[in-house]
Amino acid sequence: MTAPTFGMTFTRVFDEPVPVLGADFSKILIIETSEDANADTYPLDTAVRISTGDSTMVADLGTGMLAAYVQGINDQLSDLNSGADVTIVRVAEGADTLATCANIVAVLNAITDIPSAVNATPRIVLAGRTAWRADLDTTNPVIAALEANLGKILAVAVVDVDDTSAANAIDARETMSSERLMPVGVAARVYEGEVLVTRPMSPRVAGLMVRVDNSTGGTPFDPFANRAIYGLAGLSRKIPFSLLDGSTEGQQLLEANVAIVAEGETGVDGAISDGG
């Protein structure tokens, strides 16, 4: 509220013992499409809170991008805790990518309605189609909406950017001004049944964040950097990287605040790991 320039305000003195409630920063919000999802379970533009360990609710997501995002999260939950607390908002697939982005933006612009609707405040947001741009001089509309709305629920967003080259990924990063965004400049190659497909890396990073948060009890002292990403068949492209050489492409991307996933190399000094 805004204090009156002339008038009076009322405050309550909090000098009594109150219970301490733990904060959970692992709740995720996903906004994406799935044309063959169960419409009764997931009505359009409606927030539905689920556990990703609930196989029935996951099956009702169908075979669209929502299911792909949840699979990416679940692949990272390799310990006994096998489910993430996720709120799903299914939006309609538009006539083109820009129209789909507009549907996602509409949900983001009303993001403050979601916590009350599901009795949970998501702190990690996964919004689809962030890698698309109309041209190299234009910000993605979903990115613009994230910048305007993430602070309203104190959330962060892992966002995919152009994974075809370092130059395009850095160019996309230059259109962002919010510290609540974490761009990722490489996509995932994963198996869906017998088919090898390219999928966004962002849900896998979000799943990693949940895994590390749960394993450390939510303490902020153990970063999720330099950890294994599970469930990958490969990367959309190999990014040269060395822990010892700051001139490599991977180091240049990190310097520009673009996150990467790099392959390990056995017996190579400076490699991120011996394998995987």
N, C-alpha and C positions, 0 to 999 in steps of 0.2 A: 504494500500500500504506500501511497504518497502522503507524507506528513503535511498537515495544513500549514500554510504560511502564517495565518492568524487564526487561533482557535486553541484546541487542546487535544491531547492524545492520552490514551489509557494503556498502561502496561501492567503485566502481572509479574510479581517478584517470585522467581523460581529458587527458593531457598530450602525446599523440602527434598528428601531422598526420592529418587525416581529409578525405575528399573533400567538396566543397561541392555539395549537390544543390539545384536550384531548386525552389521551391514553386509549385504550380499551383492557383490559387484559382478556376479557371473550370470545374471539374467539377460537373455538375448531377445531382441525383437527382429523378426524377419518380415520384410515386405517384398513380395514377389508374386509371380503368376503360376497357375497350374490349371490348365483348361479341363483336365479330366479328374480333378479332385472331387471328393464327395461334397456336393453343395450343401447338404444338410449339416455336415460336420464343420465345414469351412465356408460359411456364406461370404459373398463378396464384401470387401471393405469392412469386415468385422473382426475385431481382435479375439483370438482364441488361444488360451494358455494351455500348453501341453507339457508333458515330459517326453523327451525324445527317446526314452526307454520304453514307451508305450507302443507296442508294435501295431495295435489296431489304429491308433490315431496317426501313426506314421504311414500306414498303408492307405489311409483315407486321403493322404496328400496327393495320390496319383503318381504320375510319372514326369511331371513338369519340373520347373526350376526350384520350386519350394522343396520337393523331395530331394533334389540334388544338393541343396543347401543343408538340409537336415542330415543327409548322409555324410557330407563333409565335416559337420560338427561331430557326429557320432564316431567317425573314424578316429578322432583324436582322444576319445574317452576310453582309454585302454585299461584302466584300473577297475576296481570293484564298483566304483560309482559310474554306472553305465548310461546315465541319462542326464540331459541338460534341461534346465527350466527355460522354456522358449515360448514366446508369444508369436503367433502366426497371424499375419494379415494378408489374405489372398486378394489380389487385385486382378482386374480383367486385362487380358492381352489386347492391346490396341491395334489399330490398323497398321501402324508402323512403330518403330522404336521410340520415336518422339511422343507418340500418343500413349504408349505404355509408361514412359517416364512421367507423363502428366498424371497418370493414375497413381503412381507411387508418390509423387509430390503432394497430391491431395491428402494422402494419409499422413505424410510428414508434417504438413501444415496444421494438422489436428492432433499432433503427437501427445499433447498434454491431456487428451481425453483417455488415453490408453491405460495409464496406471490405475485409475479408478474403475475402469471397465473390467480389469482382470485381477485387481488387488495385488499388483506387483509393478514396481518401476524398473523397466529394463535399463541396463547401463551400457550394453553393447548393442549397437544397431547395425543390421545387415540389410541394406536397401539395394535392390537389383539395378542393373543396367548402368552402373557408374563408369564403366570403361568406354561408353559411347560418347562421342562428341560430334556435333554437326560439322565442325571444321576445327583446325588447329588453333584458331583464335578465340574459340568460344568455350565457356564453361559448360559442363554437363548440367542439365537442369536438376537432377537428383542431388548432385554435389552442392549446388547453390541452396537447395532446400535444407539439406543436412546442416550446412553452416548456419542457417538462420534458426534452426530449431533444436539442435542437439543440446545446447546449453539450458534449455527450458526443463529438461529432465536430468541434467548433469550426466549425460551419456557421451560415449565415444563411438566412432564408426570406423570399421575397417572397410576401405573402399578399393575396388579394383580399378586400375588405370590401364592404358594401352600397353599390352605385353609384347608388342612386335619389335620394339627397339628401345634402347635406353633414352635416346633423344626424345621420342614421343612420350615416354613415361615421365621424363623430367618436364617436358612441356606441359603435360597435364597437371603435374604438381604445381607449376607456376600459376595455375588458375585458382589455387586454393589458398585461403588465408586463415582458416580456422585451425587452432591447435588441437581440436577434438577429432580431426581426421587423420587416419593412418593409411596412406596409399600403398598399394602392393603392386609391383611392376612385373609380375610373372603369373601365368595361369597354371592350373593343374591338369595333368593328363591322368585320367582315372578310367577304370573299367566299370561299365554299367552293364551287368550281365556279360555277354561275349563281345560287347562293343567298346572300343577304346575311344573316349571322347575328351574334349577340352572343357573344363569347368572352372568357374571362378575360384581363386585361392582364398578369398576373404572368409568364407565360412570355416575353412580349415584353420585359419589363424584365430578366428573367434573360438573354435573348439579347443585350440591349444591354450588360449587364455583361460578358459574354464578349467581345463585339466590342471594347469599350474596353480590356479587360484584354489582349487579344491585340495590339491596335494600339500599346499603350504598353509592351509587354514586361513587363507585370505590375507596373509601378511604381505606388505608391499616390498619385501626385501629380496625376493627371488624373482628376477625378471623372466619373461617368457622368450627372450632372445636366445639364439643359439640352442634351440631345442629341435628335436626331430618332429617332422610332419609325417603322420602315418597315412596309409591308404593310397599313396601315390604310385602310379605306374611310371611316371616321368614328369618332366616340366615342359611347358609350351616352347621354351628355348633354354639352352644352357647359358648361364651367365658366368663369364670368367670371374673368379674371385680368389683372393689370397688374404690371409690375415697379416701378411708381412709386406704387401705391396699396395700402397694407397692409390696407385694409378690404374688398377684394374677396373673393369666396367662395374662390377658389383660394388666396389668402394665408391665409385663416382655416384652411383645411384643412392647409396646410403648417405653420402655427403649432401645430396639434394633432398634428403628426407623422404626417399622412396624405399620402402621395405622390399627385401628380396628373399627368395628361397634358393639355396645353392646346393649342388651335389657335392658329396664327399669324394675324396680321391685317395686311394690306398697308397701309402708310401710317398706322398707328395708334401714337402714342407710348405706350410702356410695354408693347406687345405682346411676347410671348415670341419672336416671329420675324416676318419679313415674309410668310411663307407656310408652310403645312404644319405 
